[in-house]
Amino acid sequence: MVDPHLPARVLMTADTIGGVWTYAIELARALDRNGVQVLLATMGQPLSPDQWEDARSVPGLRIFESDFKLEWMDAPWEDVRRSGEWLLDLEADNRPDCVHLNTFAHGSLPWRAATVVVGHSCVLSWWRAVKGEPAPQDWNRYAQAVGCGLSGADVVVAPTKAMLAALESHYGRLPVCYVIRNGSSPVPVAPQVKEKFILTAGRLWDEAKNLSALDGIAPDLRWPVYAAGAAAGFKNVRTLGWQTRSCLASWMGRAAIYALPARYEPFGLSALEAALAGCVLVLGDIPSLREIWGAAAVYVPPDDREKLRGALHELIRDSSQRLELAALARARALTYSPQRMADGYMKAYQLARCVRDSRSG
C-alpha cells in the first residue's frame, strides 16, 4: 500500500549562484530515481549553459527559471515579494505534494502544500563567525524575514547540528527540526596520480572561506597553492578562474591536499568533492567541519597562520600520513551519498505532510 504522506512531486527553489545549485541537482537526480519528480524554481541569475546541461541530465526534472534577487542581496525586497507571487502561482498550476524552500523568506507564504525550509547558511551567523560581532542594523529586515520564514515552515532542515544551533541562536526556537547531510557523487574522471600541489576552491572573495590565510603563507611552502574560482586579488596563490564541475574534479583528482581554513562553513560541499577525489583535507577548526569529518581531516584554527603553515609543511613532508588521511577522508565522504541525502529528504517531506495534516485537523 502506498503511504499517502510520501510525495510524488516536489516544488523546490534554488539559487544559481553558489553551491545550492549543485546540491539541488544532486538531490533532484536521487529523488528522480525514487520516483519523485522535482519542479525546480531558480532565482538569482539565469542558468548558464553548464547548468542547463546539469538540468537535462535529470530525466524528470522541470526547470522554471527566473532572475529574481535573493534575500541576502542588496535591496531585494520587491523581488522577494514578486518571486513569492511567482512561486505561489507555480504551486497552484502544478499542485506539488510538498514545497522545499532553499530560501528562508518564502517560508512565510500561504502555501497549500506542506513546507520544508532548508538552512544552508544565513547572514547573521556568517557575520558573527567572520566579523566576531552581531550583524549591523542594516540587516534587521533580513533577520525579521528569515525568522518569519522559519516559523512558518512545517519542518526546518539543516546539513549539520551546528547550523541548526546557529539558526536557533539567531532566530529563536524552531519548529520540527531535522539534520540531513548533503550528498555528492564522485565525478567520473580518469584515475590520476597525485601531484605536489595544494588546491582550494569556491567563492574566493568570501571572507568566510579565509583564503587570504593561504595566500599569506603560500610563499613559505615548498608546493604551489592553486585556487579555482573567480579572481580575488591574491598575490601568491595561483588562481585558475572559474571551473566547470568536471574540470574542477580533474584538478581535485591531481591535487594531493585540499585546504579550506574556513571561519564559517555550514557544510562544505567543496571539501566533500575533494575528499571523494582522494585529497587530504586541511580545514578550519570549527564545529560544523568537525561534525562532518571527525578524525578524517587535519584542523587548524582559522586565524592562526602559523599553525596552518605547520600543518601543511608536515603533510608535504610526510607522504605516508597523506595516504592515510586521504583514505580516511574518502571513506567518510562515500557515506555522504546522494541516495542517503534523498532518503533523509523523503522522511522530511513525509514528516512535513504529517505536521501539516495535524495542524489542519
C-alpha positions in Angstrom: 0.0 0.0 0.0 1.4 3.4 -0.9 1.9 5.8 2.0 -0.2 8.9 1.3 2.3 11.0 3.0 5.1 10.1 0.6 5.3 12.8 -2.1 5.2 12.2 -5.8 6.0 15.8 -6.8 8.1 18.4 -5.0 8.4 22.1 -5.9 11.9 23.2 -4.9 13.7 26.5 -5.0 17.4 27.0 -5.8 19.7 29.9 -6.4 22.1 29.5 -9.3 25.0 31.4 -7.8 26.5 29.2 -5.2 26.7 25.6 -4.0 23.0 25.3 -3.6 22.7 24.6 -7.3 25.0 21.6 -7.1 23.1 20.4 -4.0 19.7 20.8 -5.8 20.8 18.9 -8.9 22.3 16.0 -6.8 19.1 15.8 -4.8 16.8 16.1 -7.8 18.6 13.2 -9.5 18.5 11.0 -6.5 14.8 11.8 -5.9 14.0 11.1 -9.5 15.5 7.6 -9.1 13.0 7.2 -6.2 10.0 8.2 -8.3 9.8 11.8 -7.1 9.5 14.5 -9.7 11.2 17.8 -8.9 9.9 21.1 -10.2 12.9 23.4 -9.7 12.3 27.2 -9.5 15.6 29.0 -9.9 16.5 32.6 -8.8 19.5 34.8 -8.6 20.5 34.8 -12.2 19.7 32.9 -15.4 21.2 29.4 -15.8 24.5 29.1 -17.5 24.9 26.6 -20.4 26.7 24.2 -18.0 23.8 24.4 -15.5 21.3 23.7 -18.3 23.4 20.6 -19.1 23.2 19.6 -15.5 19.4 20.0 -15.5 19.0 18.0 -18.7 20.9 15.1 -17.1 18.0 14.5 -14.6 15.2 12.8 -16.6 12.1 14.0 -14.8 13.4 17.5 -13.7 11.4 20.5 -14.8 13.0 23.9 -14.6 11.2 27.2 -14.0 13.8 29.9 -14.5 13.9 33.5 -13.1 16.4 36.1 -12.2 14.7 37.5 -9.0 17.1 38.8 -6.4 17.8 36.7 -3.4 17.0 37.8 0.2 20.7 38.4 1.1 21.3 40.7 -1.9 21.2 44.5 -1.9 17.6 46.0 -1.8 16.0 42.6 -2.6 12.5 43.1 -1.0 10.5 44.0 -4.1 12.0 41.0 -5.9 11.3 38.8 -2.9 7.7 39.8 -2.9 7.4 39.2 -6.7 9.2 35.9 -6.5 6.8 34.8 -3.8 3.8 35.5 -6.0 5.5 33.6 -8.8 6.1 30.6 -6.6 2.6 30.6 -5.3 1.4 30.6 -9.0 3.7 27.7 -9.7 2.2 25.8 -6.8 -1.3 26.5 -7.9 -0.6 25.4 -11.5 1.4 22.3 -10.7 -0.1 21.1 -7.4 3.1 19.6 -5.7 2.7 17.4 -2.7 5.5 19.3 -0.9 7.3 22.6 -1.2 11.1 22.5 -0.5 12.5 26.0 0.0 16.2 26.7 -0.1 15.5 30.3 0.8 14.1 31.5 4.1 11.7 34.4 3.4 9.3 32.4 1.3 8.6 30.0 4.2 6.0 32.5 5.5 3.9 32.4 2.3 0.4 30.9 2.4 1.3 27.5 0.9 -1.3 24.9 0.3 1.3 22.1 0.4 3.5 21.1 3.4 6.7 23.1 3.5 10.3 22.2 4.3 12.7 25.1 4.7 16.5 24.3 4.5 19.0 26.5 6.2 22.2 26.2 4.2 23.7 29.4 5.7 22.5 32.8 6.9 23.8 36.3 7.1 23.6 36.7 10.9 25.5 33.5 11.6 28.0 34.4 8.9 28.6 37.8 10.4 29.1 36.5 13.9 31.6 33.9 12.7 33.5 36.1 10.3 33.3 39.5 11.9 33.1 38.4 15.5 30.2 40.7 16.2 26.4 41.0 15.6 25.3 42.0 12.1 24.6 45.7 11.8 21.1 47.1 11.9 21.0 47.3 8.1 20.2 43.5 8.3 17.2 43.9 10.7 14.7 43.5 7.9 16.5 40.4 6.6 16.5 38.9 10.2 12.8 39.5 10.5 12.1 37.9 7.1 14.2 34.9 8.0 12.6 34.5 11.4 9.1 34.6 9.9 10.1 32.1 7.2 11.5 29.6 9.6 8.5 29.9 12.0 6.1 29.4 9.0 7.7 26.1 7.9 6.3 22.7 8.8 9.8 21.3 9.0 13.2 23.0 9.2 16.3 21.2 7.8 20.0 22.0 8.1 23.0 20.0 6.9 24.7 20.0 10.4 23.7 20.2 14.0 25.9 23.2 14.2 23.9 25.1 11.6 20.6 24.2 13.3 22.0 25.6 16.6 23.1 28.8 14.8 19.6 29.3 13.4 18.0 28.8 16.8 20.6 31.1 18.4 19.7 34.0 16.0 16.0 33.4 15.2 14.6 31.7 18.2 13.1 28.2 18.8 12.5 26.4 15.5 9.5 24.2 14.6 10.2 20.5 13.9 13.9 20.2 13.0 15.8 17.6 11.1 19.6 17.3 10.2 20.2 15.9 6.7 23.8 15.7 5.4 24.4 17.0 1.9 25.5 14.3 -0.5 27.7 14.2 -3.6 28.6 11.6 -6.2 32.2 11.3 -7.4 32.6 13.0 -10.7 33.8 10.3 -13.2 37.3 11.2 -14.3 40.2 9.0 -15.4 42.4 7.8 -12.5 45.1 10.4 -11.8 48.4 10.4 -10.0 48.5 12.8 -7.1 50.8 15.8 -7.8 52.7 18.0 -5.4 50.4 21.0 -5.1 47.7 22.3 -2.7 44.2 23.2 -4.0 41.3 25.3 -2.8 38.1 26.3 -4.5 34.9 28.2 -4.1 33.9 31.9 -3.6 37.5 33.2 -3.3 36.2 36.6 -2.3 34.2 35.3 0.7 35.8 36.2 4.0 34.2 33.1 5.5 36.5 30.9 3.4 39.5 32.7 4.9 41.6 32.1 1.8 43.7 35.2 2.4 45.4 33.0 5.1 46.5 30.6 2.3 47.7 33.5 0.2 49.7 34.8 3.1 51.6 31.6 3.8 51.9 30.4 0.2 55.5 31.8 -0.3 56.7 29.7 2.7 55.5 26.4 1.2 57.5 24.0 -0.9 54.4 23.2 -3.0 52.4 25.7 -5.0 48.8 26.7 -4.0 46.1 26.8 -6.7 42.7 28.4 -6.2 39.7 27.6 -8.5 37.2 30.4 -8.7 36.9 34.0 -9.8 40.0 36.1 -9.3 40.1 37.7 -5.8 43.3 39.8 -5.8 45.6 37.1 -4.4 49.4 37.8 -4.6 50.8 34.4 -4.0 48.1 31.8 -4.7 47.8 30.9 -8.4 44.2 31.4 -9.5 42.7 29.1 -12.0 39.5 31.1 -12.7 36.0 29.6 -12.7 35.9 25.9 -13.5 33.1 23.6 -14.6 32.4 20.8 -12.2 34.2 18.2 -14.4 37.3 20.4 -14.8 37.4 21.1 -11.0 37.1 17.4 -10.4 40.1 16.8 -12.6 42.1 19.4 -10.6 41.0 17.7 -7.3 42.0 14.3 -8.8 45.5 15.7 -9.2 45.8 17.7 -6.0 47.4 15.9 -3.0 46.0 18.4 -0.4 42.8 20.4 -0.3 42.9 23.4 2.1 39.8 25.2 3.4 40.8 27.1 6.6 37.2 28.4 6.9 35.9 30.7 9.6 32.3 29.8 8.6 31.2 26.8 6.6 27.8 25.2 7.5 28.7 22.1 5.5 31.5 22.5 2.9 30.4 20.8 -0.3 33.8 21.6 -2.0 35.6 19.7 0.8 33.3 16.7 0.2 34.1 16.7 -3.5 37.8 17.0 -2.8 37.7 14.0 -0.4 35.8 12.0 -3.0 38.7 12.8 -5.3 41.3 11.5 -2.9 42.6 14.7 -1.4 43.8 15.1 2.2 41.7 17.7 3.9 43.1 20.7 5.9 40.1 22.5 7.4 39.3 25.3 9.7 38.7 24.1 13.2 35.0 25.0 13.5 32.2 22.9 14.9 30.4 22.2 11.6 33.5 20.8 9.9 34.5 18.8 12.9 31.0 17.3 12.9 31.2 16.3 9.3 34.8 15.0 9.1 35.7 13.7 12.6 39.2 12.2 12.5 39.3 12.2 8.7 40.8 15.7 8.4 43.5 17.9 9.8 42.1 21.0 11.6 43.7 24.4 12.1 42.4 27.5 14.0 41.2 29.8 11.2 43.1 32.8 12.5 46.4 31.0 13.2 48.5 31.2 10.1 51.5 29.7 11.9 49.5 26.5 12.6 48.2 26.4 9.1 51.7 26.7 7.7 52.9 24.0 10.1 50.1 21.6 9.2 50.8 22.0 5.5 54.6 21.6 6.0 54.0 18.4 7.9 51.8 16.9 5.2 54.1 18.0 2.4 57.0 16.2 4.3 55.1 13.0 5.2 53.7 11.0 2.3 52.6 8.1 4.4 50.4 10.5 6.5 48.9 11.9 3.3 48.0 8.5 2.1 46.4 7.5 5.4 44.4 10.7 5.8 43.3 10.7 2.1 41.9 7.2 2.6 40.1 8.2 5.7 38.6 11.2 4.1 37.4 9.3 1.0 35.9 6.5 3.1 33.9 9.1 5.1 32.9 11.1 2.0 31.4 8.0 0.4 29.0 7.8 3.3 27.6 11.2 2.3 25.9 9.8 -0.8 23.1 11.4 -2.8 20.9 8.4 -2.0 21.3 8.8 1.7 20.5 12.5 1.3 17.4 11.7 -0.7 16.3 9.1 1.9 16.6 11.9 4.5 14.5 14.3 2.5 11.8 11.7 1.7 11.4 11.3 5.5 11.4 15.1 6.0 8.7 15.6 3.3 6.7 12.8 4.9 7.1 14.4 8.3 6.1 17.8 7.0 2.9 16.4 5.5 2.1 14.8 8.8 2.7 18.0 10.6 0.5 19.9 8.1 -2.3 17.4 8.4 -2.2 17.6 12.2 -2.4 21.4 12.1 -5.3 21.4 9.7 -7.1 18.6 11.6 
